[in-house]
Amino acid sequence: MITKDWTLPETILKYPGTRKIFDDAGLHGCGGAAGPHETIEFFSRVHGVPLEKLLADLEDAKDAPAAGYREDLGGVLYRRFFRSVIVE
């Protein structure tokens, strides 16, 4: 069972079909193919998605086929921003 304490990469790598749920909630290309290293609970707060709904949707998507990941401009910009924040 997926819980609020799982990280996005942990979830997406174990259940690739969940990537679409995160993308639909606003993840898109951020953080690369496995998403940024943050918990599902943090993601739900930042993206304004009710945690219980997000967890239910992720559970429903566990057996879904993997959605193809295509890096977009958001992913590239996110990585550059993230790296600059860490360096400072």
PyMOL Python script that loads the backbone (N, CA, C, O; Angstrom):
from pymol import cmd

cmd.read_pdbstr("""\
ATOM      1  N   MET A   1       0.842  -1.177   0.000  1.00  0.00           N
ATOM      2  CA  MET A   1       0.000   0.000   0.000  1.00  0.00           C
ATOM      3  C   MET A   1       0.892   1.247   0.000  1.00  0.00           C
ATOM      4  O   MET A   1       1.815   1.369   0.806  1.00  0.00           O
ATOM      5  N   ILE A   2       0.599   2.148  -0.905  1.00  0.00           N
ATOM      6  CA  ILE A   2       1.336   3.403  -1.011  1.00  0.00           C
ATOM      7  C   ILE A   2       0.906   4.315   0.135  1.00  0.00           C
ATOM      8  O   ILE A   2      -0.287   4.454   0.407  1.00  0.00           O
ATOM      9  N   THR A   3       1.874   4.933   0.803  1.00  0.00           N
ATOM     10  CA  THR A   3       1.550   5.829   1.910  1.00  0.00           C
ATOM     11  C   THR A   3       2.084   7.232   1.634  1.00  0.00           C
ATOM     12  O   THR A   3       2.861   7.440   0.703  1.00  0.00           O
ATOM     13  N   LYS A   4       1.664   8.171   2.442  1.00  0.00           N
ATOM     14  CA  LYS A   4       2.050   9.577   2.288  1.00  0.00           C
ATOM     15  C   LYS A   4       3.549   9.789   2.461  1.00  0.00           C
ATOM     16  O   LYS A   4       4.080  10.806   2.016  1.00  0.00           O
ATOM     17  N   ASP A   5       4.233   8.856   3.095  1.00  0.00           N
ATOM     18  CA  ASP A   5       5.662   8.991   3.365  1.00  0.00           C
ATOM     19  C   ASP A   5       6.553   8.472   2.244  1.00  0.00           C
ATOM     20  O   ASP A   5       7.769   8.662   2.275  1.00  0.00           O
ATOM     21  N   TRP A   6       5.950   7.818   1.251  1.00  0.00           N
ATOM     22  CA  TRP A   6       6.745   7.357   0.109  1.00  0.00           C
ATOM     23  C   TRP A   6       7.223   8.578  -0.666  1.00  0.00           C
ATOM     24  O   TRP A   6       6.542   9.603  -0.704  1.00  0.00           O
ATOM     25  N   THR A   7       8.390   8.465  -1.281  1.00  0.00           N
ATOM     26  CA  THR A   7       8.859   9.531  -2.154  1.00  0.00           C
ATOM     27  C   THR A   7       8.300   9.312  -3.555  1.00  0.00           C
ATOM     28  O   THR A   7       7.868   8.213  -3.901  1.00  0.00           O
ATOM     29  N   LEU A   8       8.314  10.372  -4.352  1.00  0.00           N
ATOM     30  CA  LEU A   8       7.849  10.236  -5.726  1.00  0.00           C
ATOM     31  C   LEU A   8       8.688   9.221  -6.496  1.00  0.00           C
ATOM     32  O   LEU A   8       8.120   8.344  -7.148  1.00  0.00           O
ATOM     33  N   PRO A   9      10.047   9.307  -6.445  1.00  0.00           N
ATOM     34  CA  PRO A   9      10.829   8.306  -7.164  1.00  0.00           C
ATOM     35  C   PRO A   9      10.544   6.872  -6.693  1.00  0.00           C
ATOM     36  O   PRO A   9      10.458   5.954  -7.509  1.00  0.00           O
ATOM     37  N   GLU A  10      10.401   6.688  -5.408  1.00  0.00           N
ATOM     38  CA  GLU A  10      10.099   5.355  -4.866  1.00  0.00           C
ATOM     39  C   GLU A  10       8.793   4.834  -5.465  1.00  0.00           C
ATOM     40  O   GLU A  10       8.705   3.669  -5.852  1.00  0.00           O
ATOM     41  N   THR A  11       7.797   5.685  -5.539  1.00  0.00           N
ATOM     42  CA  THR A  11       6.483   5.299  -6.049  1.00  0.00           C
ATOM     43  C   THR A  11       6.529   5.036  -7.551  1.00  0.00           C
ATOM     44  O   THR A  11       6.052   4.004  -8.024  1.00  0.00           O
ATOM     45  N   ILE A  12       7.105   5.974  -8.291  1.00  0.00           N
ATOM     46  CA  ILE A  12       7.124   5.867  -9.754  1.00  0.00           C
ATOM     47  C   ILE A  12       7.987   4.698 -10.214  1.00  0.00           C
ATOM     48  O   ILE A  12       7.623   4.003 -11.162  1.00  0.00           O
ATOM     49  N   LEU A  13       9.116   4.472  -9.564  1.00  0.00           N
ATOM     50  CA  LEU A  13       9.981   3.357  -9.968  1.00  0.00           C
ATOM     51  C   LEU A  13       9.342   2.005  -9.659  1.00  0.00           C
ATOM     52  O   LEU A  13       9.510   1.052 -10.420  1.00  0.00           O
ATOM     53  N   LYS A  14       8.617   1.918  -8.559  1.00  0.00           N
ATOM     54  CA  LYS A  14       7.962   0.653  -8.213  1.00  0.00           C
ATOM     55  C   LYS A  14       6.689   0.440  -9.027  1.00  0.00           C
ATOM     56  O   LYS A  14       6.386  -0.681  -9.437  1.00  0.00           O
ATOM     57  N   TYR A  15       5.940   1.532  -9.261  1.00  0.00           N
ATOM     58  CA  TYR A  15       4.676   1.465  -9.994  1.00  0.00           C
ATOM     59  C   TYR A  15       4.684   2.531 -11.086  1.00  0.00           C
ATOM     60  O   TYR A  15       4.137   3.615 -10.882  1.00  0.00           O
ATOM     61  N   PRO A  16       5.290   2.252 -12.241  1.00  0.00           N
ATOM     62  CA  PRO A  16       5.442   3.260 -13.296  1.00  0.00           C
ATOM     63  C   PRO A  16       4.119   3.891 -13.767  1.00  0.00           C
ATOM     64  O   PRO A  16       4.115   5.025 -14.247  1.00  0.00           O
ATOM     65  N   GLY A  17       3.026   3.181 -13.636  1.00  0.00           N
ATOM     66  CA  GLY A  17       1.740   3.724 -14.058  1.00  0.00           C
ATOM     67  C   GLY A  17       1.273   4.899 -13.216  1.00  0.00           C
ATOM     68  O   GLY A  17       0.359   5.620 -13.615  1.00  0.00           O
ATOM     69  N   THR A  18       1.887   5.104 -12.056  1.00  0.00           N
ATOM     70  CA  THR A  18       1.487   6.218 -11.189  1.00  0.00           C
ATOM     71  C   THR A  18       2.005   7.562 -11.701  1.00  0.00           C
ATOM     72  O   THR A  18       1.533   8.612 -11.266  1.00  0.00           O
ATOM     73  N   ARG A  19       2.958   7.538 -12.607  1.00  0.00           N
ATOM     74  CA  ARG A  19       3.524   8.787 -13.138  1.00  0.00           C
ATOM     75  C   ARG A  19       2.416   9.676 -13.710  1.00  0.00           C
ATOM     76  O   ARG A  19       2.443  10.893 -13.524  1.00  0.00           O
ATOM     77  N   LYS A  20       1.446   9.081 -14.401  1.00  0.00           N
ATOM     78  CA  LYS A  20       0.357   9.851 -14.997  1.00  0.00           C
ATOM     79  C   LYS A  20      -0.455  10.582 -13.929  1.00  0.00           C
ATOM     80  O   LYS A  20      -0.896  11.709 -14.155  1.00  0.00           O
ATOM     81  N   ILE A  21      -0.654   9.962 -12.783  1.00  0.00           N
ATOM     82  CA  ILE A  21      -1.397  10.610 -11.695  1.00  0.00           C
ATOM     83  C   ILE A  21      -0.647  11.859 -11.233  1.00  0.00           C
ATOM     84  O   ILE A  21      -1.239  12.924 -11.059  1.00  0.00           O
ATOM     85  N   PHE A  22       0.649  11.712 -11.040  1.00  0.00           N
ATOM     86  CA  PHE A  22       1.452  12.875 -10.627  1.00  0.00           C
ATOM     87  C   PHE A  22       1.451  13.957 -11.706  1.00  0.00           C
ATOM     88  O   PHE A  22       1.332  15.142 -11.396  1.00  0.00           O
ATOM     89  N   ASP A  23       1.582  13.552 -12.973  1.00  0.00           N
ATOM     90  CA  ASP A  23       1.562  14.527 -14.059  1.00  0.00           C
ATOM     91  C   ASP A  23       0.229  15.268 -14.109  1.00  0.00           C
ATOM     92  O   ASP A  23       0.202  16.487 -14.276  1.00  0.00           O
ATOM     93  N   ASP A  24      -0.867  14.545 -13.966  1.00  0.00           N
ATOM     94  CA  ASP A  24      -2.198  15.163 -13.976  1.00  0.00           C
ATOM     95  C   ASP A  24      -2.367  16.146 -12.826  1.00  0.00           C
ATOM     96  O   ASP A  24      -3.146  17.094 -12.924  1.00  0.00           O
ATOM     97  N   ALA A  25      -1.635  15.919 -11.732  1.00  0.00           N
ATOM     98  CA  ALA A  25      -1.718  16.796 -10.554  1.00  0.00           C
ATOM     99  C   ALA A  25      -0.729  17.958 -10.630  1.00  0.00           C
ATOM    100  O   ALA A  25      -0.683  18.789  -9.724  1.00  0.00           O
ATOM    101  N   GLY A  26       0.066  18.023 -11.712  1.00  0.00           N
ATOM    102  CA  GLY A  26       0.950  19.166 -11.887  1.00  0.00           C
ATOM    103  C   GLY A  26       2.439  18.877 -11.915  1.00  0.00           C
ATOM    104  O   GLY A  26       3.235  19.814 -11.988  1.00  0.00           O
ATOM    105  N   LEU A  27       2.849  17.605 -11.859  1.00  0.00           N
ATOM    106  CA  LEU A  27       4.283  17.292 -11.850  1.00  0.00           C
ATOM    107  C   LEU A  27       4.922  17.588 -13.199  1.00  0.00           C
ATOM    108  O   LEU A  27       5.940  18.276 -13.268  1.00  0.00           O
ATOM    109  N   HIS A  28       4.341  17.082 -14.249  1.00  0.00           N
ATOM    110  CA  HIS A  28       4.848  17.222 -15.616  1.00  0.00           C
ATOM    111  C   HIS A  28       6.307  16.796 -15.666  1.00  0.00           C
ATOM    112  O   HIS A  28       6.617  15.706 -15.184  1.00  0.00           O
ATOM    113  N   GLY A  29       7.203  17.567 -16.205  1.00  0.00           N
ATOM    114  CA  GLY A  29       8.584  17.116 -16.381  1.00  0.00           C
ATOM    115  C   GLY A  29       9.497  17.341 -15.202  1.00  0.00           C
ATOM    116  O   GLY A  29      10.673  16.983 -15.267  1.00  0.00           O
ATOM    117  N   CYS A  30       9.005  17.915 -14.139  1.00  0.00           N
ATOM    118  CA  CYS A  30       9.873  18.280 -13.018  1.00  0.00           C
ATOM    119  C   CYS A  30      10.555  17.074 -12.388  1.00  0.00           C
ATOM    120  O   CYS A  30       9.915  16.062 -12.102  1.00  0.00           O
ATOM    121  N   GLY A  31      11.844  17.194 -12.180  1.00  0.00           N
ATOM    122  CA  GLY A  31      12.583  16.174 -11.460  1.00  0.00           C
ATOM    123  C   GLY A  31      13.029  14.989 -12.281  1.00  0.00           C
ATOM    124  O   GLY A  31      13.553  14.028 -11.718  1.00  0.00           O
ATOM    125  N   GLY A  32      12.844  15.016 -13.586  1.00  0.00           N
ATOM    126  CA  GLY A  32      13.246  13.896 -14.413  1.00  0.00           C
ATOM    127  C   GLY A  32      12.206  12.786 -14.424  1.00  0.00           C
ATOM    128  O   GLY A  32      11.094  12.959 -13.926  1.00  0.00           O
ATOM    129  N   ALA A  33      12.572  11.664 -14.987  1.00  0.00           N
ATOM    130  CA  ALA A  33      11.622  10.567 -15.197  1.00  0.00           C
ATOM    131  C   ALA A  33      11.006  10.045 -13.906  1.00  0.00           C
ATOM    132  O   ALA A  33       9.848   9.627 -13.911  1.00  0.00           O
ATOM    133  N   ALA A  34      11.738  10.058 -12.812  1.00  0.00           N
ATOM    134  CA  ALA A  34      11.211   9.530 -11.546  1.00  0.00           C
ATOM    135  C   ALA A  34      10.674  10.631 -10.633  1.00  0.00           C
ATOM    136  O   ALA A  34      10.201  10.345  -9.533  1.00  0.00           O
ATOM    137  N   GLY A  35      10.743  11.865 -11.070  1.00  0.00           N
ATOM    138  CA  GLY A  35      10.236  12.966 -10.252  1.00  0.00           C
ATOM    139  C   GLY A  35      11.233  13.407  -9.201  1.00  0.00           C
ATOM    140  O   GLY A  35      12.247  12.745  -8.977  1.00  0.00           O
ATOM    141  N   PRO A  36      10.943  14.526  -8.557  1.00  0.00           N
ATOM    142  CA  PRO A  36      11.844  15.041  -7.531  1.00  0.00           C
ATOM    143  C   PRO A  36      11.793  14.198  -6.258  1.00  0.00           C
ATOM    144  O   PRO A  36      10.813  13.498  -6.005  1.00  0.00           O
ATOM    145  N   HIS A  37      12.836  14.272  -5.480  1.00  0.00           N
ATOM    146  CA  HIS A  37      12.894  13.499  -4.245  1.00  0.00           C
ATOM    147  C   HIS A  37      12.130  14.240  -3.149  1.00  0.00           C
ATOM    148  O   HIS A  37      12.702  14.981  -2.350  1.00  0.00           O
ATOM    149  N   GLU A  38      10.820  14.015  -3.144  1.00  0.00           N
ATOM    150  CA  GLU A  38       9.947  14.596  -2.124  1.00  0.00           C
ATOM    151  C   GLU A  38       8.867  13.576  -1.801  1.00  0.00           C
ATOM    152  O   GLU A  38       8.605  12.673  -2.596  1.00  0.00           O
ATOM    153  N   THR A  39       8.251  13.712  -0.658  1.00  0.00           N
ATOM    154  CA  THR A  39       7.220  12.751  -0.262  1.00  0.00           C
ATOM    155  C   THR A  39       5.903  13.066  -0.968  1.00  0.00           C
ATOM    156  O   THR A  39       5.682  14.173  -1.459  1.00  0.00           O
ATOM    157  N   ILE A  40       5.053  12.071  -0.999  1.00  0.00           N
ATOM    158  CA  ILE A  40       3.718  12.248  -1.564  1.00  0.00           C
ATOM    159  C   ILE A  40       2.955  13.291  -0.763  1.00  0.00           C
ATOM    160  O   ILE A  40       2.212  14.087  -1.338  1.00  0.00           O
ATOM    161  N   GLU A  41       3.123  13.301   0.539  1.00  0.00           N
ATOM    162  CA  GLU A  41       2.438  14.286   1.376  1.00  0.00           C
ATOM    163  C   GLU A  41       2.873  15.702   1.002  1.00  0.00           C
ATOM    164  O   GLU A  41       2.034  16.593   0.867  1.00  0.00           O
ATOM    165  N   PHE A  42       4.170  15.913   0.836  1.00  0.00           N
ATOM    166  CA  PHE A  42       4.677  17.223   0.448  1.00  0.00           C
ATOM    167  C   PHE A  42       4.135  17.619  -0.923  1.00  0.00           C
ATOM    168  O   PHE A  42       3.691  18.750  -1.118  1.00  0.00           O
ATOM    169  N   PHE A  43       4.173  16.691  -1.863  1.00  0.00           N
ATOM    170  CA  PHE A  43       3.661  16.941  -3.211  1.00  0.00           C
ATOM    171  C   PHE A  43       2.199  17.364  -3.167  1.00  0.00           C
ATOM    172  O   PHE A  43       1.806  18.304  -3.859  1.00  0.00           O
ATOM    173  N   SER A  44       1.397  16.687  -2.370  1.00  0.00           N
ATOM    174  CA  SER A  44      -0.034  17.004  -2.315  1.00  0.00           C
ATOM    175  C   SER A  44      -0.257  18.418  -1.788  1.00  0.00           C
ATOM    176  O   SER A  44      -1.129  19.133  -2.282  1.00  0.00           O
ATOM    177  N   ARG A  45       0.518  18.824  -0.798  1.00  0.00           N
ATOM    178  CA  ARG A  45       0.383  20.179  -0.246  1.00  0.00           C
ATOM    179  C   ARG A  45       0.802  21.241  -1.252  1.00  0.00           C
ATOM    180  O   ARG A  45       0.110  22.242  -1.438  1.00  0.00           O
ATOM    181  N   VAL A  46       1.935  21.016  -1.896  1.00  0.00           N
ATOM    182  CA  VAL A  46       2.467  21.999  -2.840  1.00  0.00           C
ATOM    183  C   VAL A  46       1.545  22.170  -4.053  1.00  0.00           C
ATOM    184  O   VAL A  46       1.380  23.276  -4.569  1.00  0.00           O
ATOM    185  N   HIS A  47       0.954  21.068  -4.496  1.00  0.00           N
ATOM    186  CA  HIS A  47       0.124  21.105  -5.700  1.00  0.00           C
ATOM    187  C   HIS A  47      -1.372  21.248  -5.399  1.00  0.00           C
ATOM    188  O   HIS A  47      -2.191  21.248  -6.317  1.00  0.00           O
ATOM    189  N   GLY A  48      -1.725  21.367  -4.127  1.00  0.00           N
ATOM    190  CA  GLY A  48      -3.110  21.591  -3.759  1.00  0.00           C
ATOM    191  C   GLY A  48      -4.038  20.426  -4.066  1.00  0.00           C
ATOM    192  O   GLY A  48      -5.212  20.616  -4.381  1.00  0.00           O
ATOM    193  N   VAL A  49      -3.494  19.218  -3.970  1.00  0.00           N
ATOM    194  CA  VAL A  49      -4.289  18.013  -4.216  1.00  0.00           C
ATOM    195  C   VAL A  49      -4.609  17.367  -2.870  1.00  0.00           C
ATOM    196  O   VAL A  49      -3.691  17.107  -2.092  1.00  0.00           O
ATOM    197  N   PRO A  50      -5.874  17.101  -2.573  1.00  0.00           N
ATOM    198  CA  PRO A  50      -6.188  16.440  -1.302  1.00  0.00           C
ATOM    199  C   PRO A  50      -5.415  15.118  -1.176  1.00  0.00           C
ATOM    200  O   PRO A  50      -5.435  14.284  -2.081  1.00  0.00           O
ATOM    201  N   LEU A  51      -4.748  14.951  -0.058  1.00  0.00           N
ATOM    202  CA  LEU A  51      -3.879  13.793   0.144  1.00  0.00           C
ATOM    203  C   LEU A  51      -4.627  12.475  -0.017  1.00  0.00           C
ATOM    204  O   LEU A  51      -4.132  11.566  -0.684  1.00  0.00           O
ATOM    205  N   GLU A  52      -5.798  12.355   0.577  1.00  0.00           N
ATOM    206  CA  GLU A  52      -6.542  11.089   0.498  1.00  0.00           C
ATOM    207  C   GLU A  52      -6.930  10.757  -0.941  1.00  0.00           C
ATOM    208  O   GLU A  52      -6.887   9.596  -1.348  1.00  0.00           O
ATOM    209  N   LYS A  53      -7.308  11.777  -1.710  1.00  0.00           N
ATOM    210  CA  LYS A  53      -7.658  11.550  -3.117  1.00  0.00           C
ATOM    211  C   LYS A  53      -6.425  11.124  -3.901  1.00  0.00           C
ATOM    212  O   LYS A  53      -6.489  10.197  -4.708  1.00  0.00           O
ATOM    213  N   LEU A  54      -5.301  11.799  -3.666  1.00  0.00           N
ATOM    214  CA  LEU A  54      -4.067  11.455  -4.360  1.00  0.00           C
ATOM    215  C   LEU A  54      -3.658  10.014  -4.056  1.00  0.00           C
ATOM    216  O   LEU A  54      -3.310   9.259  -4.965  1.00  0.00           O
ATOM    217  N   LEU A  55      -3.700   9.639  -2.791  1.00  0.00           N
ATOM    218  CA  LEU A  55      -3.334   8.264  -2.417  1.00  0.00           C
ATOM    219  C   LEU A  55      -4.274   7.244  -3.060  1.00  0.00           C
ATOM    220  O   LEU A  55      -3.824   6.195  -3.522  1.00  0.00           O
ATOM    221  N   ALA A  56      -5.562   7.538  -3.095  1.00  0.00           N
ATOM    222  CA  ALA A  56      -6.534   6.624  -3.716  1.00  0.00           C
ATOM    223  C   ALA A  56      -6.262   6.507  -5.215  1.00  0.00           C
ATOM    224  O   ALA A  56      -6.296   5.406  -5.766  1.00  0.00           O
ATOM    225  N   ASP A  57      -5.993   7.627  -5.872  1.00  0.00           N
ATOM    226  CA  ASP A  57      -5.697   7.602  -7.304  1.00  0.00           C
ATOM    227  C   ASP A  57      -4.419   6.824  -7.595  1.00  0.00           C
ATOM    228  O   ASP A  57      -4.344   6.090  -8.580  1.00  0.00           O
ATOM    229  N   LEU A  58      -3.418   6.986  -6.736  1.00  0.00           N
ATOM    230  CA  LEU A  58      -2.163   6.246  -6.916  1.00  0.00           C
ATOM    231  C   LEU A  58      -2.387   4.745  -6.745  1.00  0.00           C
ATOM    232  O   LEU A  58      -1.843   3.945  -7.506  1.00  0.00           O
ATOM    233  N   GLU A  59      -3.173   4.371  -5.765  1.00  0.00           N
ATOM    234  CA  GLU A  59      -3.484   2.949  -5.562  1.00  0.00           C
ATOM    235  C   GLU A  59      -4.191   2.373  -6.790  1.00  0.00           C
ATOM    236  O   GLU A  59      -3.897   1.260  -7.227  1.00  0.00           O
ATOM    237  N   ASP A  60      -5.124   3.148  -7.337  1.00  0.00           N
ATOM    238  CA  ASP A  60      -5.855   2.688  -8.524  1.00  0.00           C
ATOM    239  C   ASP A  60      -4.943   2.539  -9.735  1.00  0.00           C
ATOM    240  O   ASP A  60      -5.211   1.727 -10.621  1.00  0.00           O
ATOM    241  N   ALA A  61      -3.870   3.316  -9.775  1.00  0.00           N
ATOM    242  CA  ALA A  61      -2.979   3.319 -10.940  1.00  0.00           C
ATOM    243  C   ALA A  61      -1.798   2.356 -10.805  1.00  0.00           C
ATOM    244  O   ALA A  61      -0.971   2.273 -11.713  1.00  0.00           O
ATOM    245  N   LYS A  62      -1.706   1.642  -9.711  1.00  0.00           N
ATOM    246  CA  LYS A  62      -0.555   0.760  -9.483  1.00  0.00           C
ATOM    247  C   LYS A  62      -0.335  -0.237 -10.618  1.00  0.00           C
ATOM    248  O   LYS A  62       0.806  -0.534 -10.971  1.00  0.00           O
ATOM    249  N   ASP A  63      -1.413  -0.751 -11.186  1.00  0.00           N
ATOM    250  CA  ASP A  63      -1.287  -1.766 -12.230  1.00  0.00           C
ATOM    251  C   ASP A  63      -1.426  -1.197 -13.637  1.00  0.00           C
ATOM    252  O   ASP A  63      -1.433  -1.949 -14.612  1.00  0.00           O
ATOM    253  N   ALA A  64      -1.537   0.118 -13.750  1.00  0.00           N
ATOM    254  CA  ALA A  64      -1.676   0.750 -15.062  1.00  0.00           C
ATOM    255  C   ALA A  64      -0.350   0.670 -15.813  1.00  0.00           C
ATOM    256  O   ALA A  64       0.716   0.630 -15.198  1.00  0.00           O
ATOM    257  N   PRO A  65      -0.416   0.646 -17.125  1.00  0.00           N
ATOM    258  CA  PRO A  65       0.840   0.631 -17.897  1.00  0.00           C
ATOM    259  C   PRO A  65       1.596   1.947 -17.703  1.00  0.00           C
ATOM    260  O   PRO A  65       1.001   2.991 -17.437  1.00  0.00           O
ATOM    261  N   ALA A  66       2.885   1.870 -17.840  1.00  0.00           N
ATOM    262  CA  ALA A  66       3.731   3.051 -17.682  1.00  0.00           C
ATOM    263  C   ALA A  66       3.419   4.063 -18.766  1.00  0.00           C
ATOM    264  O   ALA A  66       3.293   3.711 -19.939  1.00  0.00           O
ATOM    265  N   ALA A  67       3.298   5.298 -18.378  1.00  0.00           N
ATOM    266  CA  ALA A  67       3.119   6.376 -19.350  1.00  0.00           C
ATOM    267  C   ALA A  67       4.499   6.779 -19.833  1.00  0.00           C
ATOM    268  O   ALA A  67       5.441   6.841 -19.043  1.00  0.00           O
ATOM    269  N   GLY A  68       4.624   7.048 -21.096  1.00  0.00           N
ATOM    270  CA  GLY A  68       5.916   7.459 -21.631  1.00  0.00           C
ATOM    271  C   GLY A  68       6.339   8.796 -21.050  1.00  0.00           C
ATOM    272  O   GLY A  68       5.548   9.737 -20.994  1.00  0.00           O
ATOM    273  N   TYR A  69       7.575   8.874 -20.623  1.00  0.00           N
ATOM    274  CA  TYR A  69       8.097  10.125 -20.073  1.00  0.00           C
ATOM    275  C   TYR A  69       8.821  10.880 -21.172  1.00  0.00           C
ATOM    276  O   TYR A  69       9.674  10.328 -21.867  1.00  0.00           O
ATOM    277  N   ARG A  70       8.476  12.126 -21.316  1.00  0.00           N
ATOM    278  CA  ARG A  70       9.164  12.999 -22.252  1.00  0.00           C
ATOM    279  C   ARG A  70       9.558  14.258 -21.518  1.00  0.00           C
ATOM    280  O   ARG A  70       8.703  14.987 -21.015  1.00  0.00           O
ATOM    281  N   GLU A  71      10.835  14.513 -21.455  1.00  0.00           N
ATOM    282  CA  GLU A  71      11.278  15.707 -20.741  1.00  0.00           C
ATOM    283  C   GLU A  71      10.811  16.944 -21.499  1.00  0.00           C
ATOM    284  O   GLU A  71      10.914  17.026 -22.723  1.00  0.00           O
ATOM    285  N   ASP A  72      10.302  17.886 -20.746  1.00  0.00           N
ATOM    286  CA  ASP A  72       9.855  19.129 -21.351  1.00  0.00           C
ATOM    287  C   ASP A  72      10.638  20.300 -20.753  1.00  0.00           C
ATOM    288  O   ASP A  72      11.524  20.109 -19.920  1.00  0.00           O
ATOM    289  N   LEU A  73      10.307  21.469 -21.176  1.00  0.00           N
ATOM    290  CA  LEU A  73      11.010  22.652 -20.714  1.00  0.00           C
ATOM    291  C   LEU A  73      10.935  22.802 -19.193  1.00  0.00           C
ATOM    292  O   LEU A  73      11.905  23.225 -18.565  1.00  0.00           O
ATOM    293  N   GLY A  74       9.797  22.460 -18.604  1.00  0.00           N
ATOM    294  CA  GLY A  74       9.645  22.554 -17.154  1.00  0.00           C
ATOM    295  C   GLY A  74      10.670  21.715 -16.411  1.00  0.00           C
ATOM    296  O   GLY A  74      11.220  22.154 -15.401  1.00  0.00           O
ATOM    297  N   GLY A  75      10.927  20.522 -16.899  1.00  0.00           N
ATOM    298  CA  GLY A  75      11.909  19.653 -16.266  1.00  0.00           C
ATOM    299  C   GLY A  75      13.309  20.221 -16.334  1.00  0.00           C
ATOM    300  O   GLY A  75      14.059  20.173 -15.359  1.00  0.00           O
ATOM    301  N   VAL A  76      13.654  20.756 -17.482  1.00  0.00           N
ATOM    302  CA  VAL A  76      14.976  21.345 -17.654  1.00  0.00           C
ATOM    303  C   VAL A  76      15.136  22.555 -16.741  1.00  0.00           C
ATOM    304  O   VAL A  76      16.152  22.683 -16.057  1.00  0.00           O
ATOM    305  N   LEU A  77      14.148  23.438 -16.722  1.00  0.00           N
ATOM    306  CA  LEU A  77      14.224  24.622 -15.877  1.00  0.00           C
ATOM    307  C   LEU A  77      14.233  24.266 -14.400  1.00  0.00           C
ATOM    308  O   LEU A  77      14.965  24.873 -13.618  1.00  0.00           O
ATOM    309  N   TYR A  78      13.420  23.280 -14.011  1.00  0.00           N
ATOM    310  CA  TYR A  78      13.367  22.864 -12.617  1.00  0.00           C
ATOM    311  C   TYR A  78      14.742  22.404 -12.140  1.00  0.00           C
ATOM    312  O   TYR A  78      15.200  22.803 -11.069  1.00  0.00           O
ATOM    313  N   ARG A  79      15.396  21.562 -12.942  1.00  0.00           N
ATOM    314  CA  ARG A  79      16.705  21.029 -12.554  1.00  0.00           C
ATOM    315  C   ARG A  79      17.716  22.156 -12.372  1.00  0.00           C
ATOM    316  O   ARG A  79      18.483  22.156 -11.410  1.00  0.00           O
ATOM    317  N   ARG A  80      17.717  23.108 -13.290  1.00  0.00           N
ATOM    318  CA  ARG A  80      18.664  24.224 -13.186  1.00  0.00           C
ATOM    319  C   ARG A  80      18.385  25.047 -11.936  1.00  0.00           C
ATOM    320  O   ARG A  80      19.314  25.426 -11.223  1.00  0.00           O
ATOM    321  N   PHE A  81      17.117  25.324 -11.665  1.00  0.00           N
ATOM    322  CA  PHE A  81      16.747  26.079 -10.474  1.00  0.00           C
ATOM    323  C   PHE A  81      17.157  25.315  -9.221  1.00  0.00           C
ATOM    324  O   PHE A  81      17.740  25.895  -8.304  1.00  0.00           O
ATOM    325  N   PHE A  82      16.858  24.027  -9.175  1.00  0.00           N
ATOM    326  CA  PHE A  82      17.157  23.205  -8.009  1.00  0.00           C
ATOM    327  C   PHE A  82      18.658  23.172  -7.743  1.00  0.00           C
ATOM    328  O   PHE A  82      19.099  23.318  -6.603  1.00  0.00           O
ATOM    329  N   ARG A  83      19.434  22.979  -8.799  1.00  0.00           N
ATOM    330  CA  ARG A  83      20.889  22.943  -8.628  1.00  0.00           C
ATOM    331  C   ARG A  83      21.417  24.272  -8.126  1.00  0.00           C
ATOM    332  O   ARG A  83      22.303  24.299  -7.272  1.00  0.00           O
ATOM    333  N   SER A  84      20.891  25.376  -8.639  1.00  0.00           N
ATOM    334  CA  SER A  84      21.383  26.688  -8.197  1.00  0.00           C
ATOM    335  C   SER A  84      21.058  26.945  -6.729  1.00  0.00           C
ATOM    336  O   SER A  84      21.845  27.578  -6.025  1.00  0.00           O
ATOM    337  N   VAL A  85      19.936  26.473  -6.270  1.00  0.00           N
ATOM    338  CA  VAL A  85      19.564  26.644  -4.866  1.00  0.00           C
ATOM    339  C   VAL A  85      20.484  25.829  -3.957  1.00  0.00           C
ATOM    340  O   VAL A  85      20.862  26.286  -2.878  1.00  0.00           O
ATOM    341  N   ILE A  86      20.836  24.640  -4.391  1.00  0.00           N
ATOM    342  CA  ILE A  86      21.723  23.785  -3.586  1.00  0.00           C
ATOM    343  C   ILE A  86      23.119  24.391  -3.510  1.00  0.00           C
ATOM    344  O   ILE A  86      23.751  24.357  -2.454  1.00  0.00           O
ATOM    345  N   VAL A  87      23.602  24.937  -4.604  1.00  0.00           N
ATOM    346  CA  VAL A  87      24.948  25.500  -4.651  1.00  0.00           C
ATOM    347  C   VAL A  87      25.062  26.705  -3.722  1.00  0.00           C
ATOM    348  O   VAL A  87      26.089  26.889  -3.069  1.00  0.00           O
ATOM    349  N   GLU A  88      24.026  27.519  -3.660  1.00  0.00           N
ATOM    350  CA  GLU A  88      24.082  28.715  -2.826  1.00  0.00           C
ATOM    351  C   GLU A  88      24.021  28.344  -1.409  1.00  0.00           C
ATOM    352  O   GLU A  88      24.056  29.216  -0.540  1.00  0.00           O
TER     353      GLU A  88
END
""", "prot")
cmd.dss("prot")
cmd.show_as("cartoon", "prot")
cmd.util.cbc("prot")
cmd.orient("prot")
